[in-house]
Amino acid sequence: MIDEENTVKRLFYFILLPAFSLFPFLFPLAAAAQPYPAKPVRMVIPFPPGGATDILARAIGQKLGEYLGQPVVIENRGGAGGNIGAELVAKAAPDGYTALFSTSGVIVVNPSLHRKMPFDPVKDFAPVAMAATHGNLLLVHPSLPVKSVKELIVLARAKPGQLNYGSGGVGTSPHLAAELFKVMTKTDLVHIPYKGGNQSVIGLLSGEVAVMFASIPSVLQHARSGRLRPLAITSAARSVVVPNLPTVAESGLPGYQVDIWLGVLVPAGTSREIITRLNAGIIKALNAPDLKERLEPEGFEPSNMSPEQFAQHIRAEIPVWARVVQAANLRAD
């Protein structure tokens, strides 16, 4: 009996006990080995609810969640022209569970507008997918006696500093579209910034502002109902959504063009495997017939860029908008 007890003790101390001591290290490894994603993915929108970014992000998020097998939770973190929400994602763990659904303005314009940026748009993010692009509509309140871009230019030159325009905030794409318009037409329109794109649309509908550049999804129903008067679209080509509406360039301002992209980025350092998985999921979501049927009438044009192509596009756009910001002498702080 004594020999058997000693044998059991030796077995415990020299074989089983060392194995037990490895358990704390084995459990994290087992957790880490779980396939991605093993929990819900948080997608941060750096703007208040209700705008074009919010509309597209929620539509894609629902489909992406179905593809990933985990919910995609939308979180609105507006403020500072998108910088607050973007900073949150830039400083998050690069594990694929926090993503940014941003507009081009936050990533390629804000670095020129703000003296101190809380993140580096190139070093702190890994681009995943450009989800879609869209142009802005140039609209006026129906009480303004203009029906074309040429007439708006004539009126603005005749009343310098007397016409105002609204936007969702300093540095947003509608703001930059208007500032580029001012520079190219040599007019003086007064900027009235709101706390978000949806609020700026309300401002135009109520007549608080007379002019606005706004995303197609946020104003299309009002333009069709006659509550707002669209004059032109800012993109290089006409939109299939409003085919009879001319571009700003063909309406009396040659060379004018503003296209906005919306896309997904994750913190720098996120693994290539996760980025590839997310990119494939987003493209699959955008190609889903029911999503395409829902988004295309709103003016969204889906993109199928690879992460590398998206990254190259971002790097190319930053200096372009830096020149616009400098020419307009803009500062957000």
C-alpha positions in Angstrom: 0.0 0.0 0.0 2.8 2.4 0.9 4.5 1.8 -2.4 1.3 2.4 -4.3 0.7 5.7 -2.4 4.2 6.8 -3.1 3.8 6.0 -6.7 0.6 8.1 -6.9 2.2 11.0 -5.2 5.2 10.9 -7.5 2.8 10.8 -10.5 0.9 13.8 -9.1 4.0 15.9 -8.3 6.1 15.1 -11.4 3.5 14.7 -14.1 0.0 15.9 -13.3 0.9 19.0 -11.3 3.2 20.5 -14.0 0.4 19.9 -16.5 -2.2 21.7 -14.3 0.2 24.6 -14.0 -0.1 25.1 -17.8 -3.9 25.6 -17.7 -3.8 29.4 -17.2 -1.6 29.7 -20.3 -3.6 27.2 -22.4 -7.0 28.9 -21.9 -5.9 32.2 -23.5 -4.4 30.3 -26.4 -7.6 28.4 -26.9 -9.6 31.7 -26.8 -7.2 33.3 -29.3 -7.6 30.4 -31.6 -11.3 31.0 -31.9 -12.2 31.9 -35.5 -12.9 35.6 -36.1 -15.3 37.0 -35.2 -16.1 35.4 -31.9 -18.2 38.3 -30.6 -20.2 41.4 -32.0 -18.3 43.9 -34.1 -18.7 47.6 -33.2 -18.9 50.0 -36.1 -18.5 53.7 -35.1 -20.1 56.4 -37.2 -18.4 59.8 -36.4 -21.6 61.7 -37.0 -25.1 62.0 -35.4 -27.8 59.7 -36.6 -29.9 60.5 -39.7 -27.4 61.5 -42.3 -26.2 59.7 -45.4 -23.3 58.0 -43.6 -25.7 56.7 -41.0 -28.1 55.4 -43.6 -25.5 53.5 -45.5 -23.6 52.2 -42.5 -26.7 50.7 -40.9 -27.7 49.0 -44.2 -24.3 47.5 -44.7 -23.9 46.6 -41.1 -27.0 44.5 -41.1 -25.8 42.5 -44.1 -22.2 42.3 -42.9 -23.4 40.8 -39.6 -25.2 38.1 -41.5 -22.0 37.3 -43.5 -19.8 37.3 -40.3 -22.2 35.4 -38.2 -22.0 38.0 -35.5 -24.0 41.3 -35.0 -22.5 44.5 -36.2 -23.4 47.1 -33.6 -23.7 50.7 -34.8 -22.5 53.5 -32.5 -22.8 57.2 -33.4 -20.0 59.3 -31.9 -20.4 62.7 -33.5 -18.4 65.9 -32.8 -15.3 67.9 -34.0 -16.2 67.3 -37.7 -15.9 63.5 -37.2 -12.6 63.6 -35.2 -14.1 62.3 -32.0 -15.4 59.1 -33.4 -12.3 58.6 -35.6 -10.0 59.0 -32.7 -12.0 56.4 -30.7 -11.4 53.9 -33.4 -7.7 54.9 -34.0 -6.9 54.1 -30.4 -8.9 50.9 -30.1 -7.3 47.5 -30.0 -6.4 46.2 -33.5 -8.4 43.1 -33.1 -11.1 43.6 -35.7 -13.9 44.3 -33.2 -13.9 48.1 -33.6 -14.3 49.7 -37.1 -14.9 53.2 -38.4 -17.5 53.9 -41.0 -16.3 57.3 -42.3 -16.7 59.9 -45.0 -13.8 61.1 -47.0 -14.0 64.5 -45.2 -12.9 63.0 -41.9 -9.9 61.2 -43.3 -8.6 63.3 -46.2 -9.9 66.8 -45.3 -9.6 67.2 -41.6 -5.8 66.9 -41.5 -5.7 70.2 -43.4 -8.4 71.9 -41.4 -7.2 71.2 -37.9 -3.9 72.4 -36.5 -3.7 69.5 -34.0 -5.2 66.2 -35.1 -5.9 63.4 -32.6 -4.9 60.8 -35.1 -2.9 60.3 -38.3 -5.2 59.3 -41.1 -2.5 57.2 -42.8 -0.5 55.8 -39.9 -3.3 55.1 -37.4 -5.7 53.4 -39.8 -5.8 50.4 -42.0 -8.3 50.9 -44.9 -10.7 48.0 -45.4 -13.2 48.9 -48.1 -14.6 52.0 -49.9 -18.2 51.1 -49.6 -19.7 53.7 -52.0 -19.5 57.1 -53.5 -22.0 59.8 -54.1 -22.2 63.4 -55.2 -23.8 66.3 -53.4 -26.8 68.2 -54.7 -26.6 72.0 -54.9 -30.0 73.2 -53.6 -31.7 76.4 -52.7 -34.8 77.2 -50.7 -37.7 77.8 -53.1 -38.0 81.4 -51.9 -34.7 82.2 -53.5 -35.3 83.6 -57.0 -32.8 81.4 -58.8 -33.4 78.3 -61.0 -29.9 77.6 -62.3 -26.2 77.7 -61.2 -25.6 80.7 -63.4 -28.5 82.6 -61.8 -27.2 81.7 -58.3 -23.7 83.0 -59.2 -25.2 86.3 -60.6 -27.3 86.8 -57.4 -24.4 85.9 -55.0 -22.1 88.4 -56.8 -24.8 91.1 -56.6 -25.3 90.5 -52.9 -21.9 89.7 -51.4 -22.1 88.5 -47.8 -26.0 88.5 -47.9 -26.6 84.9 -48.9 -25.9 82.1 -46.4 -25.5 78.4 -46.8 -25.7 75.5 -44.3 -23.6 72.4 -43.7 -23.3 69.7 -41.1 -20.2 71.3 -39.7 -16.8 72.7 -40.5 -14.8 70.3 -42.7 -17.7 68.2 -43.8 -18.0 67.5 -47.5 -21.0 69.9 -48.0 -18.9 72.6 -46.4 -15.9 72.0 -48.6 -18.1 71.7 -51.7 -19.5 75.2 -50.9 -16.1 76.7 -50.2 -14.7 75.3 -53.5 -17.7 76.9 -55.2 -17.0 80.2 -53.5 -13.3 80.1 -54.6 -14.1 79.2 -58.2 -17.0 81.8 -58.6 -15.4 84.5 -56.5 -18.5 84.9 -54.4 -19.1 85.6 -50.7 -21.5 83.2 -49.1 -21.8 83.1 -45.3 -21.3 79.7 -43.7 -23.9 78.5 -41.1 -22.6 75.3 -39.5 -25.0 72.9 -37.9 -24.3 70.0 -35.5 -25.0 67.4 -38.3 -26.2 66.9 -41.8 -29.8 66.2 -40.8 -30.0 69.4 -38.8 -28.6 71.4 -41.8 -31.3 70.0 -44.0 -34.0 71.1 -41.5 -32.4 74.5 -41.6 -32.7 74.8 -45.4 -36.3 73.5 -45.3 -37.3 76.1 -42.7 -35.5 78.9 -44.7 -32.9 79.6 -42.0 -30.3 79.2 -44.8 -30.8 79.9 -48.5 -28.3 77.6 -50.1 -26.8 74.2 -49.4 -24.7 71.4 -50.8 -26.1 68.2 -49.4 -25.8 64.4 -50.0 -28.4 62.9 -52.3 -29.8 60.5 -49.8 -30.5 63.2 -47.2 -32.4 65.6 -49.5 -33.7 63.6 -52.4 -37.3 63.2 -51.2 -37.5 67.0 -50.4 -36.1 67.8 -53.9 -38.7 65.6 -55.5 -41.5 67.0 -53.5 -40.6 70.6 -54.4 -39.9 71.6 -50.8 -36.3 72.3 -52.0 -35.1 73.3 -55.4 -32.1 71.4 -56.8 -29.9 73.2 -59.2 -27.1 70.7 -60.0 -25.0 67.8 -58.8 -21.4 68.2 -57.8 -20.1 64.9 -59.3 -18.2 64.6 -62.6 -21.2 62.9 -64.3 -24.9 63.0 -63.9 -26.6 60.6 -61.5 -28.9 57.9 -62.6 -31.1 58.9 -59.7 -31.7 62.4 -61.0 -30.7 62.1 -64.7 -32.2 65.4 -65.8 -30.2 67.4 -63.2 -27.0 68.8 -64.8 -23.6 68.8 -63.1 -22.3 72.0 -61.7 -19.5 71.9 -64.3 -21.9 71.8 -67.2 -24.1 74.5 -65.6 -21.7 77.3 -65.8 -18.7 76.4 -63.7 -16.3 74.2 -65.8 -13.8 72.2 -63.8 -15.9 72.0 -60.6 -16.2 68.5 -59.2 -16.7 67.0 -55.7 -17.3 63.3 -55.2 -17.6 61.9 -51.7 -16.7 58.4 -50.6 -17.9 56.5 -47.6 -15.8 53.6 -46.3 -14.6 51.3 -43.5 -11.3 51.5 -41.7 -9.9 49.7 -38.7 -7.0 50.5 -36.3 -3.5 50.1 -37.8 -2.0 46.8 -36.9 -5.2 44.8 -37.6 -4.2 41.5 -39.1 -4.4 41.0 -42.9 -6.7 38.0 -42.4 -9.3 40.1 -40.6 -9.1 43.0 -43.1 -9.6 40.6 -46.0 -12.6 39.0 -44.2 -14.2 42.4 -43.6 -13.5 43.6 -47.2 -15.1 40.4 -48.6 -18.1 40.8 -46.3 -18.7 44.5 -47.2 -18.4 43.8 -51.0 -20.8 40.8 -50.6 -23.2 43.0 -48.7 -23.1 45.7 -51.4 -23.8 43.2 -54.1 -26.8 41.7 -52.4 -29.8 42.4 -54.7 -32.0 43.7 -51.9 -29.4 46.1 -50.6 -28.6 47.4 -54.1 -32.3 47.9 -54.8 -32.5 49.9 -51.5 -29.4 52.0 -51.9 -29.1 52.9 -55.6 -32.3 55.0 -55.7 -30.7 57.0 -52.9 -27.8 58.0 -55.1 -25.1 55.6 -53.6 -22.8 54.0 -56.2 -21.2 50.9 -54.7 -17.4 50.4 -54.9 -15.4 47.2 -55.1 -11.9 48.4 -54.2 -9.4 46.2 -52.5 -7.9 47.4 -49.2 -4.7 48.3 -51.1 -6.6 50.4 -53.7 -8.5 52.1 -51.0 -5.3 53.0 -49.2 -3.8 54.4 -52.4 -6.9 56.5 -53.1 -6.7 58.0 -49.6 -3.1 59.0 -49.9 -3.8 60.6 -53.3 -6.7 62.7 -52.0 -5.1 64.2 -49.0 -2.9 66.7 -50.9 -5.7 67.5 -53.3 -8.0 68.7 -50.5 -5.1 70.4 -48.7 -4.8 72.7 -51.7 -8.6 73.5 -51.5 -8.4 74.2 -47.8 -5.4 76.5 -48.3 -7.0 78.3 -51.2 -10.2 78.9 -49.2 -8.1 79.9 -46.1 -10.1 77.5 -43.9 -9.4 76.5 -40.3 -11.6 74.5 -37.9 -9.8 75.5 -34.8 
